[in-house]
Amino acid sequence: MNKGKYIIFNPYNKPLLFNEFFEHKDFKNQDEIKSAGFFWVSDDKNEPYGIKVTCYGESISLGVKSIPEDDAKDIKAMLLNIPKGIL
């Protein structure tokens, strides 16, 4: 299992994944932030493509909450390099 923190930027729903030792605010840029929180990725043969992404929580330093189901799809699509609509 891999875990960390993430920020998803608008307008393209681009995820940025990073280590838990950093704060969300360390990665803030000029783009609009859609959501932020924590994630983990695990092997799951019952999931499409054999991996499961779980998102939860919020970024206190940015004042932004996660959107768990939608964020998980954005991250999974990025990790697999496939369009989100396929998931």
N, CA, C and O atoms as a CHARMM CRD file, in Angstrom:
* protein
*
  348
    1    1 MET  N      0.84600  -1.17700   0.00000 PROA 1      0.00000
    2    1 MET  CA     0.00000   0.00000   0.00000 PROA 1      0.00000
    3    1 MET  C      0.89100   1.24000   0.00000 PROA 1      0.00000
    4    1 MET  O      1.90000   1.29300   0.70400 PROA 1      0.00000
    5    2 ASN  N      0.51100   2.22100  -0.78800 PROA 2      0.00000
    6    2 ASN  CA     1.18800   3.51000  -0.83900 PROA 2      0.00000
    7    2 ASN  C      0.22600   4.57200  -0.35100 PROA 2      0.00000
    8    2 ASN  O     -0.96700   4.52200  -0.64900 PROA 2      0.00000
    9    3 LYS  N      0.74600   5.53800   0.40400 PROA 3      0.00000
   10    3 LYS  CA    -0.13000   6.58900   0.90000 PROA 3      0.00000
   11    3 LYS  C      0.59000   7.92200   0.86700 PROA 3      0.00000
   12    3 LYS  O      1.81600   7.98600   0.77900 PROA 3      0.00000
   13    4 GLY  N     -0.19400   8.98200   0.94100 PROA 4      0.00000
   14    4 GLY  CA     0.36800  10.31300   0.91400 PROA 4      0.00000
   15    4 GLY  C     -0.72200  11.36700   0.94700 PROA 4      0.00000
   16    4 GLY  O     -1.85800  11.11000   1.34500 PROA 4      0.00000
   17    5 LYS  N     -0.34300  12.54900   0.52000 PROA 5      0.00000
   18    5 LYS  CA    -1.27400  13.67700   0.44600 PROA 5      0.00000
   19    5 LYS  C     -1.44900  14.05400  -1.01600 PROA 5      0.00000
   20    5 LYS  O     -0.64600  13.68200  -1.87200 PROA 5      0.00000
   21    6 TYR  N     -2.52200  14.80300  -1.28600 PROA 6      0.00000
   22    6 TYR  CA    -2.75400  15.23900  -2.65900 PROA 6      0.00000
   23    6 TYR  C     -3.45500  16.59100  -2.68500 PROA 6      0.00000
   24    6 TYR  O     -4.09000  17.01400  -1.71900 PROA 6      0.00000
   25    7 ILE  N     -3.31300  17.24700  -3.82700 PROA 7      0.00000
   26    7 ILE  CA    -4.07800  18.43300  -4.18700 PROA 7      0.00000
   27    7 ILE  C     -4.54900  18.19800  -5.60800 PROA 7      0.00000
   28    7 ILE  O     -3.78900  17.70900  -6.44500 PROA 7      0.00000
   29    8 ILE  N     -5.80100  18.54300  -5.88800 PROA 8      0.00000
   30    8 ILE  CA    -6.29800  18.47600  -7.26500 PROA 8      0.00000
   31    8 ILE  C     -6.59000  19.90100  -7.71100 PROA 8      0.00000
   32    8 ILE  O     -7.35900  20.63000  -7.08500 PROA 8      0.00000
   33    9 PHE  N     -5.94800  20.27300  -8.82000 PROA 9      0.00000
   34    9 PHE  CA    -6.05700  21.62900  -9.34400 PROA 9      0.00000
   35    9 PHE  C     -7.07200  21.69400 -10.47400 PROA 9      0.00000
   36    9 PHE  O     -7.15300  20.78000 -11.29500 PROA 9      0.00000
   37   10 ASN  N     -7.84000  22.76500 -10.51700 PROA 10     0.00000
   38   10 ASN  CA    -8.71400  23.07100 -11.65100 PROA 10     0.00000
   39   10 ASN  C     -7.89600  23.83900 -12.66600 PROA 10     0.00000
   40   10 ASN  O     -6.85000  24.36400 -12.28400 PROA 10     0.00000
   41   11 PRO  N     -8.27400  23.94800 -13.89700 PROA 11     0.00000
   42   11 PRO  CA    -9.52900  23.46400 -14.45500 PROA 11     0.00000
   43   11 PRO  C     -9.45600  22.05000 -15.00500 PROA 11     0.00000
   44   11 PRO  O    -10.46700  21.54200 -15.49200 PROA 11     0.00000
   45   12 TYR  N     -8.31000  21.39500 -14.95000 PROA 12     0.00000
   46   12 TYR  CA    -8.16000  20.10500 -15.62200 PROA 12     0.00000
   47   12 TYR  C     -8.19300  18.90800 -14.69200 PROA 12     0.00000
   48   12 TYR  O     -7.91000  17.79000 -15.12300 PROA 12     0.00000
   49   13 ASN  N     -8.53500  19.11500 -13.41800 PROA 13     0.00000
   50   13 ASN  CA    -8.57900  18.02400 -12.43600 PROA 13     0.00000
   51   13 ASN  C     -7.24900  17.27300 -12.37100 PROA 13     0.00000
   52   13 ASN  O     -7.21900  16.04500 -12.28900 PROA 13     0.00000
   53   14 LYS  N     -6.15100  18.03300 -12.41000 PROA 14     0.00000
   54   14 LYS  CA    -4.80900  17.45700 -12.36200 PROA 14     0.00000
   55   14 LYS  C     -4.38200  17.21300 -10.92500 PROA 14     0.00000
   56   14 LYS  O     -4.26400  18.16700 -10.15700 PROA 14     0.00000
   57   15 PRO  N     -4.14500  15.95500 -10.53500 PROA 15     0.00000
   58   15 PRO  CA    -3.68700  15.66700  -9.17600 PROA 15     0.00000
   59   15 PRO  C     -2.17800  15.89000  -9.01400 PROA 15     0.00000
   60   15 PRO  O     -1.39300  15.65600  -9.93300 PROA 15     0.00000
   61   16 LEU  N     -1.81400  16.33300  -7.85700 PROA 16     0.00000
   62   16 LEU  CA    -0.42300  16.40400  -7.42800 PROA 16     0.00000
   63   16 LEU  C     -0.32300  15.55200  -6.18000 PROA 16     0.00000
   64   16 LEU  O     -0.98800  15.83600  -5.18300 PROA 16     0.00000
   65   17 LEU  N      0.49600  14.51200  -6.21600 PROA 17     0.00000
   66   17 LEU  CA     0.66500  13.59600  -5.09000 PROA 17     0.00000
   67   17 LEU  C      2.01200  13.87500  -4.43300 PROA 17     0.00000
   68   17 LEU  O      3.00700  14.12100  -5.11400 PROA 17     0.00000
   69   18 PHE  N      2.03100  13.83300  -3.09900 PROA 18     0.00000
   70   18 PHE  CA     3.28600  14.09000  -2.40300 PROA 18     0.00000
   71   18 PHE  C      3.30800  13.39900  -1.05100 PROA 18     0.00000
   72   18 PHE  O      2.29000  12.90900  -0.56400 PROA 18     0.00000
   73   19 ASN  N      4.49400  13.37200  -0.45900 PROA 19     0.00000
   74   19 ASN  CA     4.77900  12.68900   0.79700 PROA 19     0.00000
   75   19 ASN  C      4.06500  13.34600   1.97700 PROA 19     0.00000
   76   19 ASN  O      3.84600  14.55700   1.98400 PROA 19     0.00000
   77   20 GLU  N      3.71100  12.55000   2.95700 PROA 20     0.00000
   78   20 GLU  CA     3.01200  13.04100   4.15000 PROA 20     0.00000
   79   20 GLU  C      3.85100  13.98600   5.01100 PROA 20     0.00000
   80   20 GLU  O      3.31000  14.66900   5.88000 PROA 20     0.00000
   81   21 PHE  N      5.15100  14.03200   4.78400 PROA 21     0.00000
   82   21 PHE  CA     6.00700  14.91000   5.57400 PROA 21     0.00000
   83   21 PHE  C      5.87800  16.38100   5.18500 PROA 21     0.00000
   84   21 PHE  O      6.30600  17.26200   5.93000 PROA 21     0.00000
   85   22 PHE  N      5.28700  16.64800   4.01800 PROA 22     0.00000
   86   22 PHE  CA     5.07400  18.01300   3.55700 PROA 22     0.00000
   87   22 PHE  C      3.68400  18.48000   3.94000 PROA 22     0.00000
   88   22 PHE  O      2.80400  17.66300   4.21000 PROA 22     0.00000
   89   23 GLU  N      3.48100  19.78600   3.96500 PROA 23     0.00000
   90   23 GLU  CA     2.15600  20.35300   4.16600 PROA 23     0.00000
   91   23 GLU  C      1.55400  20.69200   2.81100 PROA 23     0.00000
   92   23 GLU  O      2.27000  20.98600   1.85400 PROA 23     0.00000
   93   24 HSD  N      0.23400  20.64600   2.74300 PROA 24     0.00000
   94   24 HSD  CA    -0.44100  20.99400   1.49500 PROA 24     0.00000
   95   24 HSD  C     -0.03300  22.38300   1.01300 PROA 24     0.00000
   96   24 HSD  O      0.18300  22.58600  -0.18200 PROA 24     0.00000
   97   25 LYS  N      0.07200  23.32700   1.92200 PROA 25     0.00000
   98   25 LYS  CA     0.36800  24.71000   1.53700 PROA 25     0.00000
   99   25 LYS  C      1.73400  24.84400   0.86600 PROA 25     0.00000
  100   25 LYS  O      1.97400  25.81800   0.15300 PROA 25     0.00000
  101   26 ASP  N      2.63500  23.87700   1.08300 PROA 26     0.00000
  102   26 ASP  CA     3.94900  23.90700   0.44300 PROA 26     0.00000
  103   26 ASP  C      3.85200  23.78400  -1.07300 PROA 26     0.00000
  104   26 ASP  O      4.78900  24.15400  -1.78100 PROA 26     0.00000
  105   27 PHE  N      2.73900  23.27300  -1.57800 PROA 27     0.00000
  106   27 PHE  CA     2.58300  23.01400  -3.00300 PROA 27     0.00000
  107   27 PHE  C      1.52500  23.89200  -3.66200 PROA 27     0.00000
  108   27 PHE  O      1.15300  23.65800  -4.81200 PROA 27     0.00000
  109   28 LYS  N      1.04800  24.88100  -2.95600 PROA 28     0.00000
  110   28 LYS  CA     0.05900  25.79400  -3.52900 PROA 28     0.00000
  111   28 LYS  C      0.72700  26.59300  -4.64700 PROA 28     0.00000
  112   28 LYS  O      1.85700  27.05900  -4.49900 PROA 28     0.00000
  113   29 ASN  N      0.02400  26.74200  -5.75400 PROA 29     0.00000
  114   29 ASN  CA     0.52600  27.57300  -6.85000 PROA 29     0.00000
  115   29 ASN  C     -0.57600  28.54200  -7.26900 PROA 29     0.00000
  116   29 ASN  O     -1.49100  28.81100  -6.49200 PROA 29     0.00000
  117   30 GLN  N     -0.49800  29.05000  -8.45100 PROA 30     0.00000
  118   30 GLN  CA    -1.46700  30.05100  -8.89700 PROA 30     0.00000
  119   30 GLN  C     -2.77300  29.44500  -9.40800 PROA 30     0.00000
  120   30 GLN  O     -3.74500  30.16900  -9.62100 PROA 30     0.00000
  121   31 ASP  N     -2.80600  28.13200  -9.60600 PROA 31     0.00000
  122   31 ASP  CA    -4.02100  27.49000 -10.10400 PROA 31     0.00000
  123   31 ASP  C     -5.07400  27.39500  -9.00200 PROA 31     0.00000
  124   31 ASP  O     -4.75800  27.39300  -7.81200 PROA 31     0.00000
  125   32 GLU  N     -6.32200  27.31800  -9.42600 PROA 32     0.00000
  126   32 GLU  CA    -7.43000  27.13600  -8.48400 PROA 32     0.00000
  127   32 GLU  C     -7.39200  25.70900  -7.94100 PROA 32     0.00000
  128   32 GLU  O     -7.16100  24.75800  -8.68700 PROA 32     0.00000
  129   33 ILE  N     -7.61800  25.57200  -6.65300 PROA 33     0.00000
  130   33 ILE  CA    -7.60600  24.25100  -6.01800 PROA 33     0.00000
  131   33 ILE  C     -9.03600  23.73000  -5.92300 PROA 33     0.00000
  132   33 ILE  O     -9.90900  24.37500  -5.34300 PROA 33     0.00000
  133   34 LYS  N     -9.25600  22.56100  -6.50000 PROA 34     0.00000
  134   34 LYS  CA   -10.57300  21.91700  -6.46800 PROA 34     0.00000
  135   34 LYS  C    -10.77200  21.19500  -5.14200 PROA 34     0.00000
  136   34 LYS  O    -11.82700  21.31900  -4.51900 PROA 34     0.00000
  137   35 SER  N     -9.75000  20.43100  -4.70000 PROA 35     0.00000
  138   35 SER  CA    -9.86400  19.62400  -3.49000 PROA 35     0.00000
  139   35 SER  C     -8.47000  19.23500  -3.01000 PROA 35     0.00000
  140   35 SER  O     -7.48500  19.35000  -3.73900 PROA 35     0.00000
  141   36 ALA  N     -8.41800  18.77100  -1.76200 PROA 36     0.00000
  142   36 ALA  CA    -7.13900  18.33100  -1.19400 PROA 36     0.00000
  143   36 ALA  C     -7.42000  17.41300  -0.02500 PROA 36     0.00000
  144   36 ALA  O     -8.46300  17.51000   0.62100 PROA 36     0.00000
  145   37 GLY  N     -6.48700  16.52800   0.24100 PROA 37     0.00000
  146   37 GLY  CA    -6.65500  15.60400   1.35400 PROA 37     0.00000
  147   37 GLY  C     -5.56800  14.56100   1.37300 PROA 37     0.00000
  148   37 GLY  O     -4.41500  14.83300   1.03700 PROA 37     0.00000
  149   38 PHE  N     -5.94900  13.36100   1.77300 PROA 38     0.00000
  150   38 PHE  CA    -5.03200  12.24200   1.92900 PROA 38     0.00000
  151   38 PHE  C     -5.51800  11.08500   1.05000 PROA 38     0.00000
  152   38 PHE  O     -6.70600  10.97700   0.74800 PROA 38     0.00000
  153   39 PHE  N     -4.58200  10.22700   0.64600 PROA 39     0.00000
  154   39 PHE  CA    -4.96000   9.08700  -0.19500 PROA 39     0.00000
  155   39 PHE  C     -4.13800   7.86600   0.17300 PROA 39     0.00000
  156   39 PHE  O     -3.08300   7.96800   0.79900 PROA 39     0.00000
  157   40 TRP  N     -4.64100   6.72000  -0.22600 PROA 40     0.00000
  158   40 TRP  CA    -3.83300   5.50700  -0.22600 PROA 40     0.00000
  159   40 TRP  C     -4.22000   4.67800  -1.44000 PROA 40     0.00000
  160   40 TRP  O     -5.35500   4.72000  -1.91400 PROA 40     0.00000
  161   41 VAL  N     -3.24900   3.93100  -1.92200 PROA 41     0.00000
  162   41 VAL  CA    -3.42100   3.06800  -3.09600 PROA 41     0.00000
  163   41 VAL  C     -3.08200   1.65100  -2.65800 PROA 41     0.00000
  164   41 VAL  O     -2.04500   1.40700  -2.04300 PROA 41     0.00000
  165   42 SER  N     -3.97100   0.72400  -2.98500 PROA 42     0.00000
  166   42 SER  CA    -3.73700  -0.67000  -2.61800 PROA 42     0.00000
  167   42 SER  C     -4.10500  -1.59100  -3.77700 PROA 42     0.00000
  168   42 SER  O     -4.92200  -1.24200  -4.62900 PROA 42     0.00000
  169   43 ASP  N     -3.49300  -2.76400  -3.79400 PROA 43     0.00000
  170   43 ASP  CA    -3.84600  -3.79200  -4.77600 PROA 43     0.00000
  171   43 ASP  C     -5.22200  -4.33900  -4.40800 PROA 43     0.00000
  172   43 ASP  O     -5.50500  -4.60700  -3.24000 PROA 43     0.00000
  173   44 ASP  N     -6.06800  -4.50000  -5.41400 PROA 44     0.00000
  174   44 ASP  CA    -7.39900  -5.05900  -5.18300 PROA 44     0.00000
  175   44 ASP  C     -7.86600  -5.70200  -6.47900 PROA 44     0.00000
  176   44 ASP  O     -8.24800  -5.01000  -7.42200 PROA 44     0.00000
  177   45 LYS  N     -7.83200  -7.02300  -6.51900 PROA 45     0.00000
  178   45 LYS  CA    -8.18900  -7.73800  -7.74700 PROA 45     0.00000
  179   45 LYS  C     -9.66000  -7.56300  -8.12500 PROA 45     0.00000
  180   45 LYS  O    -10.04800  -7.87200  -9.25200 PROA 45     0.00000
  181   46 ASN  N    -10.48200  -7.07100  -7.19600 PROA 46     0.00000
  182   46 ASN  CA   -11.89700  -6.85100  -7.48600 PROA 46     0.00000
  183   46 ASN  C    -12.17000  -5.48100  -8.09600 PROA 46     0.00000
  184   46 ASN  O    -13.29300  -5.20000  -8.51400 PROA 46     0.00000
  185   47 GLU  N    -11.15600  -4.63400  -8.15000 PROA 47     0.00000
  186   47 GLU  CA   -11.29100  -3.29500  -8.71700 PROA 47     0.00000
  187   47 GLU  C    -10.83400  -3.29600 -10.17500 PROA 47     0.00000
  188   47 GLU  O     -9.96700  -4.08600 -10.55100 PROA 47     0.00000
  189   48 PRO  N    -11.41200  -2.41400 -11.00200 PROA 48     0.00000
  190   48 PRO  CA   -10.90500  -2.28500 -12.36900 PROA 48     0.00000
  191   48 PRO  C     -9.41300  -1.95800 -12.36000 PROA 48     0.00000
  192   48 PRO  O     -8.96700  -1.10200 -11.59600 PROA 48     0.00000
  193   49 TYR  N     -8.66100  -2.62300 -13.18900 PROA 49     0.00000
  194   49 TYR  CA    -7.21100  -2.44500 -13.34000 PROA 49     0.00000
  195   49 TYR  C     -6.42100  -2.91500 -12.12100 PROA 49     0.00000
  196   49 TYR  O     -5.21500  -2.68200 -12.05200 PROA 49     0.00000
  197   50 GLY  N     -7.06300  -3.56400 -11.17000 PROA 50     0.00000
  198   50 GLY  CA    -6.37100  -4.19300 -10.06400 PROA 50     0.00000
  199   50 GLY  C     -5.86600  -3.29500  -8.95000 PROA 50     0.00000
  200   50 GLY  O     -5.13400  -3.75300  -8.07300 PROA 50     0.00000
  201   51 ILE  N     -6.24500  -2.01700  -8.97000 PROA 51     0.00000
  202   51 ILE  CA    -5.84700  -1.13700  -7.87000 PROA 51     0.00000
  203   51 ILE  C     -7.05100  -0.36300  -7.33700 PROA 51     0.00000
  204   51 ILE  O     -8.00400  -0.07700  -8.06000 PROA 51     0.00000
  205   52 LYS  N     -6.97500  -0.04000  -6.07000 PROA 52     0.00000
  206   52 LYS  CA    -8.01500   0.76000  -5.43400 PROA 52     0.00000
  207   52 LYS  C     -7.35700   2.01600  -4.87100 PROA 52     0.00000
  208   52 LYS  O     -6.32800   1.93900  -4.19900 PROA 52     0.00000
  209   53 VAL  N     -7.95500   3.17000  -5.14600 PROA 53     0.00000
  210   53 VAL  CA    -7.49900   4.44200  -4.59400 PROA 53     0.00000
  211   53 VAL  C     -8.57700   4.92300  -3.63900 PROA 53     0.00000
  212   53 VAL  O     -9.75300   4.98300  -3.99800 PROA 53     0.00000
  213   54 THR  N     -8.17800   5.26300  -2.43300 PROA 54     0.00000
  214   54 THR  CA    -9.10200   5.77600  -1.42700 PROA 54     0.00000
  215   54 THR  C     -8.64100   7.17200  -1.01700 PROA 54     0.00000
  216   54 THR  O     -7.47300   7.37200  -0.68600 PROA 54     0.00000
  217   55 CYS  N     -9.55400   8.12700  -1.04000 PROA 55     0.00000
  218   55 CYS  CA    -9.26000   9.50700  -0.65400 PROA 55     0.00000
  219   55 CYS  C    -10.12400   9.88200   0.54700 PROA 55     0.00000
  220   55 CYS  O    -11.24400   9.39500   0.70200 PROA 55     0.00000
  221   56 TYR  N     -9.58300  10.75400   1.38800 PROA 56     0.00000
  222   56 TYR  CA   -10.31300  11.14600   2.59700 PROA 56     0.00000
  223   56 TYR  C     -9.71800  12.42100   3.18000 PROA 56     0.00000
  224   56 TYR  O     -8.63400  12.85500   2.79000 PROA 56     0.00000
  225   57 GLY  N    -10.44100  13.00500   4.11100 PROA 57     0.00000
  226   57 GLY  CA    -9.92700  14.12000   4.90200 PROA 57     0.00000
  227   57 GLY  C     -9.97000  15.45900   4.21500 PROA 57     0.00000
  228   57 GLY  O    -10.76500  15.69400   3.30500 PROA 57     0.00000
  229   58 GLU  N     -9.08800  16.34100   4.67500 PROA 58     0.00000
  230   58 GLU  CA    -9.02800  17.69900   4.16500 PROA 58     0.00000
  231   58 GLU  C     -7.65600  18.28800   4.43500 PROA 58     0.00000
  232   58 GLU  O     -6.85800  17.74300   5.19800 PROA 58     0.00000
  233   59 SER  N     -7.40700  19.40700   3.79100 PROA 59     0.00000
  234   59 SER  CA    -6.18100  20.15200   4.04700 PROA 59     0.00000
  235   59 SER  C     -6.50600  21.29500   4.99300 PROA 59     0.00000
  236   59 SER  O     -7.21200  22.23300   4.62300 PROA 59     0.00000
  237   60 ILE  N     -5.99900  21.21600   6.19800 PROA 60     0.00000
  238   60 ILE  CA    -6.18800  22.29300   7.16700 PROA 60     0.00000
  239   60 ILE  C     -5.41800  23.53300   6.70400 PROA 60     0.00000
  240   60 ILE  O     -5.91700  24.65400   6.80700 PROA 60     0.00000
  241   61 SER  N     -4.19500  23.32300   6.19000 PROA 61     0.00000
  242   61 SER  CA    -3.35100  24.46500   5.81100 PROA 61     0.00000
  243   61 SER  C     -3.90900  25.24700   4.62500 PROA 61     0.00000
  244   61 SER  O     -3.60500  26.43000   4.47600 PROA 61     0.00000
  245   62 LEU  N     -4.72800  24.60100   3.77000 PROA 62     0.00000
  246   62 LEU  CA    -5.35000  25.29600   2.63700 PROA 62     0.00000
  247   62 LEU  C     -6.82100  25.60500   2.88400 PROA 62     0.00000
  248   62 LEU  O     -7.41000  26.42300   2.17700 PROA 62     0.00000
  249   63 GLY  N     -7.41400  24.96300   3.87400 PROA 63     0.00000
  250   63 GLY  CA    -8.84400  25.14700   4.12800 PROA 63     0.00000
  251   63 GLY  C     -9.71000  24.55200   3.03200 PROA 63     0.00000
  252   63 GLY  O    -10.74300  25.11600   2.67100 PROA 63     0.00000
  253   64 VAL  N     -9.28300  23.40200   2.50000 PROA 64     0.00000
  254   64 VAL  CA    -9.98100  22.74900   1.38800 PROA 64     0.00000
  255   64 VAL  C    -10.25100  21.29900   1.75800 PROA 64     0.00000
  256   64 VAL  O     -9.37600  20.62100   2.29600 PROA 64     0.00000
  257   65 LYS  N    -11.45500  20.82000   1.47300 PROA 65     0.00000
  258   65 LYS  CA   -11.83500  19.43600   1.76900 PROA 65     0.00000
  259   65 LYS  C    -11.62400  18.53800   0.55500 PROA 65     0.00000
  260   65 LYS  O    -11.52400  18.99900  -0.58200 PROA 65     0.00000
  261   66 SER  N    -11.56200  17.24900   0.83600 PROA 66     0.00000
  262   66 SER  CA   -11.49100  16.26100  -0.24400 PROA 66     0.00000
  263   66 SER  C    -12.89200  16.00900  -0.79400 PROA 66     0.00000
  264   66 SER  O    -13.89700  16.27200  -0.13300 PROA 66     0.00000
  265   67 ILE  N    -12.93100  15.49900  -2.00600 PROA 67     0.00000
  266   67 ILE  CA   -14.16500  15.00300  -2.62900 PROA 67     0.00000
  267   67 ILE  C    -13.86400  13.53600  -2.92600 PROA 67     0.00000
  268   67 ILE  O    -13.50500  13.19000  -4.05200 PROA 67     0.00000
  269   68 PRO  N    -14.01000  12.67100  -1.91300 PROA 68     0.00000
  270   68 PRO  CA   -13.42000  11.32300  -1.95800 PROA 68     0.00000
  271   68 PRO  C    -13.62100  10.51200  -3.23100 PROA 68     0.00000
  272   68 PRO  O    -12.63800  10.06000  -3.81800 PROA 68     0.00000
  273   69 GLU  N    -14.83100  10.31600  -3.66800 PROA 69     0.00000
  274   69 GLU  CA   -15.05500   9.44300  -4.82500 PROA 69     0.00000
  275   69 GLU  C    -14.48800  10.04900  -6.10100 PROA 69     0.00000
  276   69 GLU  O    -13.83500   9.35600  -6.88000 PROA 69     0.00000
  277   70 ASP  N    -14.73300  11.32800  -6.31600 PROA 70     0.00000
  278   70 ASP  CA   -14.25400  12.00500  -7.51500 PROA 70     0.00000
  279   70 ASP  C    -12.72800  12.11700  -7.52200 PROA 70     0.00000
  280   70 ASP  O    -12.09000  11.89700  -8.55100 PROA 70     0.00000
  281   71 ASP  N    -12.14800  12.45800  -6.37400 PROA 71     0.00000
  282   71 ASP  CA   -10.69500  12.57600  -6.27200 PROA 71     0.00000
  283   71 ASP  C    -10.01900  11.23400  -6.53800 PROA 71     0.00000
  284   71 ASP  O     -8.98400  11.17600  -7.20100 PROA 71     0.00000
  285   72 ALA  N    -10.60300  10.16400  -6.02400 PROA 72     0.00000
  286   72 ALA  CA   -10.03100   8.82800  -6.24000 PROA 72     0.00000
  287   72 ALA  C     -9.99100   8.49700  -7.73000 PROA 72     0.00000
  288   72 ALA  O     -9.01900   7.90500  -8.20000 PROA 72     0.00000
  289   73 LYS  N    -11.01800   8.86400  -8.47500 PROA 73     0.00000
  290   73 LYS  CA   -11.03100   8.61500  -9.92000 PROA 73     0.00000
  291   73 LYS  C     -9.96200   9.44300 -10.62900 PROA 73     0.00000
  292   73 LYS  O     -9.28500   8.94700 -11.52900 PROA 73     0.00000
  293   74 ASP  N     -9.80900  10.71300 -10.22000 PROA 74     0.00000
  294   74 ASP  CA    -8.77100  11.56100 -10.82500 PROA 74     0.00000
  295   74 ASP  C     -7.38200  10.97400 -10.59700 PROA 74     0.00000
  296   74 ASP  O     -6.56600  10.92200 -11.51800 PROA 74     0.00000
  297   75 ILE  N     -7.11500  10.53500  -9.37800 PROA 75     0.00000
  298   75 ILE  CA    -5.79700   9.98800  -9.04200 PROA 75     0.00000
  299   75 ILE  C     -5.56800   8.65600  -9.75200 PROA 75     0.00000
  300   75 ILE  O     -4.48700   8.42000 -10.29100 PROA 75     0.00000
  301   76 LYS  N     -6.56900   7.79200  -9.75500 PROA 76     0.00000
  302   76 LYS  CA    -6.42500   6.49200 -10.41600 PROA 76     0.00000
  303   76 LYS  C     -6.17600   6.67400 -11.91400 PROA 76     0.00000
  304   76 LYS  O     -5.32700   5.99200 -12.48800 PROA 76     0.00000
  305   77 ALA  N     -6.90400   7.58000 -12.54200 PROA 77     0.00000
  306   77 ALA  CA    -6.71000   7.84100 -13.97100 PROA 77     0.00000
  307   77 ALA  C     -5.29300   8.34300 -14.23800 PROA 77     0.00000
  308   77 ALA  O     -4.67100   7.94400 -15.22200 PROA 77     0.00000
  309   78 MET  N     -4.78100   9.21100 -13.37400 PROA 78     0.00000
  310   78 MET  CA    -3.42600   9.71400 -13.54500 PROA 78     0.00000
  311   78 MET  C     -2.40100   8.58400 -13.38000 PROA 78     0.00000
  312   78 MET  O     -1.47900   8.46300 -14.18600 PROA 78     0.00000
  313   79 LEU  N     -2.56000   7.76100 -12.34200 PROA 79     0.00000
  314   79 LEU  CA    -1.61800   6.68000 -12.09800 PROA 79     0.00000
  315   79 LEU  C     -1.58700   5.66800 -13.24400 PROA 79     0.00000
  316   79 LEU  O     -0.53000   5.13700 -13.58500 PROA 79     0.00000
  317   80 LEU  N     -2.74100   5.41100 -13.82700 PROA 80     0.00000
  318   80 LEU  CA    -2.84500   4.43400 -14.91900 PROA 80     0.00000
  319   80 LEU  C     -2.63600   5.06300 -16.29900 PROA 80     0.00000
  320   80 LEU  O     -2.54700   4.36100 -17.30600 PROA 80     0.00000
  321   81 ASN  N     -2.56000   6.40300 -16.33000 PROA 81     0.00000
  322   81 ASN  CA    -2.41300   7.13800 -17.58700 PROA 81     0.00000
  323   81 ASN  C     -3.53700   6.82400 -18.57800 PROA 81     0.00000
  324   81 ASN  O     -3.30600   6.55700 -19.75700 PROA 81     0.00000
  325   82 ILE  N     -4.76700   6.86900 -18.04600 PROA 82     0.00000
  326   82 ILE  CA    -5.95300   6.63600 -18.86500 PROA 82     0.00000
  327   82 ILE  C     -6.94700   7.77800 -18.61700 PROA 82     0.00000
  328   82 ILE  O     -6.87000   8.44000 -17.58300 PROA 82     0.00000
  329   83 PRO  N     -7.87100   8.01600 -19.54300 PROA 83     0.00000
  330   83 PRO  CA    -8.89800   9.03300 -19.30700 PROA 83     0.00000
  331   83 PRO  C     -9.80300   8.64800 -18.14400 PROA 83     0.00000
  332   83 PRO  O    -10.13800   7.47800 -17.96200 PROA 83     0.00000
  333   84 LYS  N    -10.18700   9.63900 -17.36900 PROA 84     0.00000
  334   84 LYS  CA   -11.05000   9.40700 -16.20500 PROA 84     0.00000
  335   84 LYS  C    -12.37100   8.76400 -16.61100 PROA 84     0.00000
  336   84 LYS  O    -12.92400   7.96600 -15.85400 PROA 84     0.00000
  337   85 GLY  N    -12.88000   9.09400 -17.78100 PROA 85     0.00000
  338   85 GLY  CA   -14.15500   8.55800 -18.23600 PROA 85     0.00000
  339   85 GLY  C    -14.17400   7.05200 -18.41900 PROA 85     0.00000
  340   85 GLY  O    -15.24700   6.45000 -18.44400 PROA 85     0.00000
  341   86 ILE  N    -13.01800   6.43800 -18.54700 PROA 86     0.00000
  342   86 ILE  CA   -12.94000   4.98000 -18.71900 PROA 86     0.00000
  343   86 ILE  C    -13.22300   4.26700 -17.39700 PROA 86     0.00000
  344   86 ILE  O    -13.67900   3.12300 -17.39300 PROA 86     0.00000
  345   87 LEU  N    -12.95600   4.93300 -16.28800 PROA 87     0.00000
  346   87 LEU  CA   -13.09900   4.27900 -14.97100 PROA 87     0.00000
  347   87 LEU  C    -14.54100   4.09400 -14.57400 PROA 87     0.00000
  348   87 LEU  O    -14.82300   3.56200 -13.50100 PROA 87     0.00000
